Amino acid sequence: MVFNTRLLLLVLVLVIRSVDSRPICAESTVRPDMVVFLSDDHTWRDSSVYGSPDISTPNMQRLADAGMTFDQAFVASPSCAPSRAALLTGLYPANNGAEPNHSRPHEGVKKLPTYLQELGYEVASFGKVGHYRQTPEYGFDVAKHFTYHDDVAVGEAIKWLRSRESHKPLCLFVGTNWPHVPWPENFRAIDPASLVVPPNHVDTPTSRQWRAKYMAAIHTMDNELGQVYDAAREVLGDDVFFLHTSDHGAQWPFGKWNLYEDGIRTPMIVSWPGKIEASQRTDALVSWVDVLPTLLEVAGQTPPADIDGRSFLPVALGKRKTHRDFIFTTHSGDGNFNVFPIRSVRTVDGWKYIRNLHPEFRFNSHVTKVRADNDYWQSWVEEATRQDRAKELVQQYQNRPGLSGNLCLPANAGC
C-alpha cells in the first residue's frame, strides 16, 4: 500500500511538471484579436480629440473614451512608404532600407505578418497598409484593395470580417486613403469663413476653401473608423484590441514631407476593454517603430531585442508613465519632388533639433508643384508680396538653414 501511494505521488509530480513546462505558444494559449485602423495624411491637431475647433470626430472620440489617447506619438518618416515600412518592421528607415518614398524594405528583413503568423495568427490587410502595390510583399495572409484611393477597401474589409470562418486569432489591418489628396469638392456644411487657420498657414480665401475640403475628408475618415470599430466589436467581441493612428501629417506646408510637428506628430488611440482603462491620456513619447513590438506583446509574445521598436503596452496598461526620451525622424526625398534630405531628434520635453543636409537646395514638394492637389499655394505666394507674415512663412517653407533647434510649441512654424 505504501508503494502504491509513493507511485501515485510520483505520477502526480510528473504531471504537474509537464503542465508547468508548457511553452508560451501552446495551443491552449488564448491570443486576443487585434484591429489596426490607419488613416492617411492626417495632421495630429486636426480632430476634436486633439482640440480642433473646426472638425468633430465623434468616432475617434468614442475610441478615446474607451481607451488611451497618446498626445506625443510620432512617425519615423513624413512620407508614406518609409513610414509604413517602419511600422511593419519595427525598424527605422536607415535600418530597414526603405528611406525615400516609394522604396521597399530589404528583402531579408522580418516583417510584422511573419511574427504574428508564427504565433498562429491570420494577418489580413485591406486598403493602404503597406505602400499601395507593395502591400502583398509584406506577407499578409490576405491583402486586398490596396491600389491608389481604392475607396471600397473599408466596406470590403467589413464584409470579409463578417463572413470569415477561420478560428485562428486575427490581426486585421484596415487602411483608408482619407484624408489624403485629392480632397473632395463637397465641403458638406463646412463654412470656410468659420475655420480657424493654423498659426503656420497663410490666411487667404482660397486657402480656407481648400481647408474646408480637407475637413470634409477627415469627416469621411472618421465615419470609416466608426464602421470598422463597430464591426470589430460585433464580430470579434467587446474585448478586441483596437489601435488607430495615421502615417504622418497632411499635405500642407510644414506638414507632410517635413520634420516639423505637423509632418511627424500623429494621432494614436488604443483601446482594450478589461485591460486598458477608459478615458486615459498620456504624454509618453512613442514612435511608429513601437507598434510592432506592442502588437507582439498584446499577443503574449516577448518582442525581439534586435529591433528599434519597444512595446508601449506597459504605458497603455497604466504600469508606466514614460516610454522614450527621444524620437528620431528622417526624410530622404520623393523622386524629383523632394530632393531635400532632413534628419531630426525630438525630446520628451518638446525640444527639437533639425539638420538639413543640403540647405543650398530650394525646398519644393507637391505643395509647390502640383496645383491640382494644392491650388492654394499660389494665393500664399501672392499674399507674400503684400504682407510681412505671409512673406516670412513662404520663405521659411522654401529656404531652410543647415540646422536649427527650438522648442516645439504649436504656434512655432519652424518646429
C-alpha distance (Angstrom), angle and dihedral (degrees) to the residues before:
residue distance angle dihedral
M1 . . .
V2 3.80 . .
F3 3.81 89.8 .
N4 3.83 91.9 52.4
T5 3.81 91.5 49.6
R6 3.80 91.9 51.4
L7 3.79 90.6 47.3
L8 3.82 90.6 51.2
L9 3.83 91.5 50.3
L10 3.79 90.5 49.7
V11 3.81 91.4 51.9
L12 3.82 90.9 49.1
V13 3.81 91.8 51.2
L14 3.80 91.4 50.4
V15 3.81 91.5 49.4
I16 3.81 92.6 49.3
R17 3.80 91.7 49.0
S18 3.80 90.4 49.3
V19 3.83 91.5 53.0
D20 3.81 94.0 45.2
S21 3.79 92.7 50.7
R22 3.81 95.7 55.3
P23 3.84 110.8 131.1
I24 3.79 119.4 -109.6
C25 3.80 89.9 -113.6
A26 3.81 94.2 56.3
E27 3.80 114.9 141.0
S28 3.78 91.6 -111.1
T29 3.81 90.8 63.7
V30 3.80 110.1 110.1
R31 3.78 109.8 -139.8
P32 3.82 118.2 -164.9
D33 3.78 123.5 -121.0
M34 3.81 114.3 -113.3
V35 3.81 132.9 -159.2
V36 3.81 124.6 -168.7
F37 3.82 118.3 -168.1
L38 3.82 115.1 -165.1
S39 3.78 123.8 -164.7
D40 3.80 120.1 -161.9
D41 3.81 125.5 -124.8
H42 3.82 97.6 -11.2
T43 3.80 116.7 156.6
W44 3.82 111.7 -137.9
R45 3.81 95.9 -124.6
D46 3.83 94.3 53.8
S47 3.81 102.8 88.5
S48 3.77 133.9 69.6
V49 3.82 89.1 -116.0
Y50 3.81 88.1 65.0
G51 3.79 95.6 40.8
S52 3.80 105.4 -90.1
P53 3.82 111.9 160.7
D54 3.83 90.9 -162.1
I55 3.80 107.5 56.9
S56 3.79 132.3 40.8
T57 3.81 112.1 -146.9
P58 3.83 102.5 -174.8
N59 3.80 95.7 170.3
M60 3.77 93.4 52.4
Q61 3.80 85.0 49.5
R62 3.82 92.2 51.5
L63 3.78 89.6 53.6
A64 3.81 91.1 46.5
D65 3.81 90.4 50.1
A66 3.81 88.9 53.8
G67 3.80 97.1 47.8
M68 3.80 146.5 -11.2
T69 3.82 130.3 -35.8
F70 3.81 117.2 -151.8
D71 3.80 110.8 -144.8
Q72 3.80 95.3 -172.6
A73 3.81 106.8 43.4
F74 3.81 118.0 143.4
V75 3.78 138.1 -174.6
A76 3.80 124.0 -133.1
S77 3.81 93.8 -125.1
P78 3.84 135.6 15.6
S79 3.81 95.2 -131.1
C80 3.78 130.1 75.5
A81 3.81 108.7 -112.8
P82 3.82 100.0 43.4
S83 3.81 92.3 41.0
R84 3.81 93.1 53.3
A85 3.80 92.0 41.7
A86 3.81 88.6 56.5
L87 3.81 90.7 52.1
L88 3.81 93.4 47.8
T89 3.83 95.9 46.0
G90 3.81 103.9 31.8
L91 3.82 87.0 -130.3
Y92 3.79 133.3 113.2
P93 3.84 114.9 -109.8
A94 3.81 92.4 -104.1
N95 3.80 89.6 56.5
N96 3.81 100.6 41.3
G97 3.81 95.2 42.8
A98 3.83 99.2 -121.9
E99 3.80 102.3 113.6
P100 3.85 109.3 136.5
N101 3.78 119.3 53.4
H102 3.83 114.7 -86.5
S103 3.83 90.8 25.6
R104 3.82 126.2 127.3
P105 3.80 133.3 -133.7
H106 3.78 117.1 -103.2
E107 3.80 111.6 -79.7
G108 3.81 94.9 -117.3
V109 3.81 95.6 51.7
K110 3.82 112.3 114.1
K111 3.78 112.1 -123.0
L112 3.79 135.2 -152.5
P113 3.84 98.0 -101.9
T114 3.81 90.9 56.4
Y115 3.81 92.4 51.1
L116 3.81 91.2 52.5
Q117 3.80 96.0 40.5
E118 3.81 88.0 57.6
L119 3.82 86.4 59.6
G120 3.81 92.0 52.3
Y121 3.82 98.3 -97.1
E122 3.76 128.3 144.8
V123 3.81 105.2 -137.1
A124 3.80 116.1 -158.7
S125 3.80 132.3 -177.4
F126 3.80 128.6 -163.3
G127 3.79 123.1 177.7
K128 3.79 126.3 -9.7
V129 3.79 105.5 -9.3
G130 3.78 102.9 128.9
H131 3.78 113.7 20.3
Y132 3.80 106.5 -62.0
R133 3.82 109.7 -85.0
Q134 3.80 91.2 11.6
T135 3.81 89.9 70.3
P136 3.85 96.8 89.5
E137 3.82 89.6 54.1
Y138 3.80 89.8 67.5
G139 3.82 89.6 70.4
F140 3.81 103.4 -113.8
D141 3.81 116.2 170.0
V142 3.80 87.2 -133.4
A143 3.83 123.5 22.6
K144 3.80 117.8 170.0
H145 3.81 142.4 156.5
F146 3.79 96.3 15.2
T147 3.82 101.4 141.4
Y148 3.80 121.8 114.2
H149 3.81 112.5 -61.0
D150 3.80 91.4 -11.2
D151 3.79 90.0 174.2
V152 3.80 96.3 -177.6
A153 3.82 90.2 67.1
V154 3.80 97.9 95.8
G155 3.80 94.6 48.2
E156 3.80 91.3 45.8
A157 3.81 91.0 50.1
I158 3.79 90.5 54.4
K159 3.79 92.1 46.4
W160 3.82 90.4 50.6
L161 3.80 92.1 47.8
R162 3.80 93.1 51.3
S163 3.83 92.1 50.5
R164 3.83 97.1 40.9
E165 3.82 114.6 126.5
S166 3.80 102.1 -179.3
H167 3.81 117.5 116.4
K168 3.80 93.1 -154.7
P169 3.80 117.7 112.3
L170 3.80 108.5 -95.8
C171 3.77 134.9 -134.2
L172 3.81 106.7 -172.7
F173 3.80 122.7 -171.4
V174 3.80 117.1 -164.5
G175 3.80 118.1 -175.3
T176 3.78 122.7 -170.1
N177 3.82 121.1 -164.0
W178 3.80 91.4 -139.7
P179 2.99 132.1 141.3
H180 3.83 87.9 17.2
V181 3.82 114.4 115.9
P182 2.98 139.2 -64.9
W183 3.78 87.5 71.5
P184 3.82 117.0 -155.1
E185 3.79 120.2 -93.8
N186 3.81 90.5 -138.5
F187 3.79 107.0 86.3
R188 3.82 92.5 -172.4
A189 3.81 104.7 -143.7
I190 3.81 94.8 -34.4
D191 3.81 112.3 137.1
P192 3.83 108.4 -148.3
A193 3.81 90.5 -154.0
S194 3.81 91.4 59.6
L195 3.81 96.2 55.2
V196 3.80 122.0 109.6
V197 3.80 106.9 -127.1
P198 3.83 112.8 -138.8
P199 3.80 114.3 -109.9
N200 3.81 92.2 -114.3
H201 3.84 94.3 53.1
V202 3.80 130.1 86.0
D203 3.80 110.0 -117.7
T204 3.82 109.0 -130.2
P205 3.83 130.7 144.4
T206 3.81 90.5 -114.6
S207 3.79 91.8 50.2
R208 3.81 90.2 51.0
Q209 3.82 90.9 52.5
W210 3.80 90.8 52.6
R211 3.79 90.9 46.3
A212 3.81 88.8 55.0
K213 3.82 88.6 54.3
Y214 3.80 89.8 50.7
M215 3.82 90.9 51.0
A216 3.81 89.8 51.5
A217 3.81 89.0 53.3
I218 3.81 90.3 51.7
H219 3.80 89.0 51.8
T220 3.83 89.4 55.5
M221 3.81 90.7 49.2
D222 3.79 91.9 50.4
N223 3.82 91.6 50.6
E224 3.81 90.3 51.9
L225 3.79 90.7 48.7
G226 3.80 89.3 54.5
Q227 3.81 92.1 49.9
V228 3.81 92.5 51.9
Y229 3.81 92.9 43.4
D230 3.81 92.2 52.4
A231 3.82 93.7 45.4
A232 3.80 91.7 48.2
R233 3.79 93.0 53.8
E234 3.80 92.3 43.0
V235 3.81 95.0 51.2
L236 3.80 103.6 27.6
G237 3.80 100.0 31.2
D238 3.78 136.6 -106.8
D239 3.81 91.4 -75.8
V240 3.84 95.1 65.3
F241 3.83 115.7 131.2
F242 3.83 107.4 -120.4
L243 3.81 128.0 -172.4
H244 3.80 128.1 -177.6
T245 3.79 124.7 -172.6
S246 3.83 142.0 137.2
D247 3.80 131.2 -119.4
H248 3.86 95.1 -125.6
G249 3.78 142.1 -48.5
A250 3.78 128.9 -47.1
Q251 3.80 125.1 -85.8
W252 3.78 96.2 -92.8
P253 3.81 126.8 119.7
F254 3.82 108.9 -77.2
G255 3.83 88.5 17.8
K256 3.82 127.5 79.9
W257 3.84 114.5 22.5
N258 3.83 90.1 27.9
L259 3.80 136.1 91.1
Y260 3.79 93.6 -137.5
E261 3.82 116.1 114.3
D262 3.81 93.2 -95.0
G263 3.79 89.4 57.3
I264 3.80 102.4 46.6
R265 3.82 108.1 20.3
T266 3.78 110.2 91.8
P267 3.80 141.6 -177.8
M268 3.81 113.8 -99.5
I269 3.81 125.5 176.8
V270 3.82 127.9 166.9
S271 3.79 132.6 -172.9
W272 3.80 132.3 -175.5
P273 3.81 110.3 162.8
G274 3.78 113.3 -138.7
K275 3.82 90.5 21.0
I276 3.81 108.1 47.7
E277 3.78 115.6 48.8
A278 3.81 115.1 -121.2
S279 3.82 126.2 -106.9
Q280 3.81 97.2 15.3
R281 3.81 128.9 149.4
T282 3.77 128.2 -165.8
D283 3.81 136.6 -167.1
A284 3.81 91.2 -157.3
L285 3.79 110.7 136.1
V286 3.83 110.5 -120.5
S287 3.80 135.2 172.2
W288 3.79 134.3 -152.2
V289 3.82 88.6 -113.9
D290 3.82 84.9 67.6
V291 3.82 94.5 63.0
L292 3.82 95.8 78.1
P293 3.82 96.1 53.2
T294 3.82 89.9 42.6
L295 3.81 91.5 56.4
L296 3.80 89.9 47.2
E297 3.79 91.3 52.9
V298 3.81 90.9 47.5
A299 3.82 85.9 53.9
G300 3.81 90.1 54.4
Q301 3.79 97.7 -104.5
T302 3.79 127.6 124.5
P303 3.83 105.8 -118.7
P304 3.82 117.1 -119.5
A305 3.78 117.3 -95.5
D306 3.82 95.1 -142.6
I307 3.82 97.8 72.4
D308 3.80 130.1 82.0
G309 3.81 95.7 -122.3
R310 3.79 126.1 87.2
S311 3.78 125.8 -162.6
F312 3.80 115.3 -102.1
L313 3.81 91.6 -167.3
P314 3.85 91.4 108.6
V315 3.82 87.7 60.2
A316 3.81 92.4 48.4
L317 3.81 90.7 49.0
G318 3.80 91.4 51.3
K319 3.80 94.3 -113.4
R320 3.82 94.7 116.2
K321 3.80 134.6 29.4
T322 3.81 98.3 -160.3
H323 3.79 135.6 42.8
R324 3.81 116.7 168.6
D325 3.80 134.1 17.2
F326 3.82 94.9 -158.6
I327 3.80 140.3 27.4
F328 3.82 119.0 -151.9
T329 3.81 120.2 -158.2
T330 3.77 135.2 176.0
H331 3.79 139.8 -170.6
S332 3.80 120.7 -170.1
G333 3.80 105.0 170.3
D334 3.79 146.9 -83.6
G335 3.77 109.1 -115.1
N336 3.80 109.6 -75.9
F337 3.80 94.3 -24.9
N338 3.80 100.3 75.4
V339 3.78 110.3 22.7
F340 3.77 90.3 161.2
P341 3.84 116.5 107.3
I342 3.81 114.0 -154.7
R343 3.82 134.4 -179.7
S344 3.80 129.3 -169.4
V345 3.79 145.1 174.8
R346 3.81 121.5 -155.0
T347 3.82 122.4 -164.5
V348 3.78 128.3 -143.7
D349 3.82 91.3 -112.8
G350 3.80 93.8 56.5
W351 3.81 106.0 -94.1
K352 3.78 120.1 132.4
Y353 3.79 133.8 -168.7
I354 3.82 116.7 -160.6
R355 3.80 124.3 -168.2
N356 3.81 117.6 -165.0
L357 3.80 104.7 -161.3
H358 3.83 94.6 -159.5
P359 3.82 107.9 28.6
E360 3.81 89.5 163.8
F361 3.83 88.4 72.3
R362 3.80 120.8 88.4
F363 3.80 110.2 -121.9
N364 3.80 111.5 -119.8
S365 3.79 127.3 167.2
H366 3.80 141.1 158.2
V367 3.81 85.0 -72.4
T368 3.81 91.9 65.2
K369 3.82 99.4 30.0
V370 3.82 109.5 37.9
R371 3.81 110.2 62.2
A372 3.81 92.1 177.2
D373 3.81 88.3 67.0
N374 3.80 101.1 33.3
D375 3.78 112.1 20.1
Y376 3.80 90.4 158.6
W377 3.83 93.5 75.5
Q378 3.80 93.0 80.8
S379 3.80 89.1 55.8
W380 3.82 88.3 55.7
V381 3.80 91.0 51.6
E382 3.80 91.6 49.0
E383 3.82 92.1 47.6
A384 3.81 88.7 51.1
T385 3.82 88.9 65.9
R386 3.82 89.3 60.2
Q387 3.78 107.8 30.9
D388 3.81 130.5 50.9
R389 3.80 97.5 -145.5
A390 3.81 91.5 50.6
K391 3.81 90.0 48.9
E392 3.79 90.0 50.7
L393 3.83 93.3 51.2
V394 3.82 95.0 46.2
Q395 3.80 91.6 49.1
Q396 3.79 92.1 44.8
Y397 3.81 91.1 52.6
Q398 3.79 95.6 51.3
N399 3.81 103.0 31.4
R400 3.80 118.0 54.6
P401 3.81 132.1 -176.4
G402 3.79 119.9 -126.4
L403 3.79 91.4 -105.9
S404 3.77 139.6 -4.1
G405 3.75 138.4 -179.0
N406 3.78 128.2 -167.3
L407 3.77 147.4 136.7
C408 3.79 111.9 -76.8
L409 3.79 102.2 -128.2
P410 3.84 115.4 161.3
A411 3.81 91.6 -116.6
N412 3.79 92.6 55.0
A413 3.80 110.5 97.3
G414 3.80 92.3 -170.5
C415 3.78 93.3 58.7
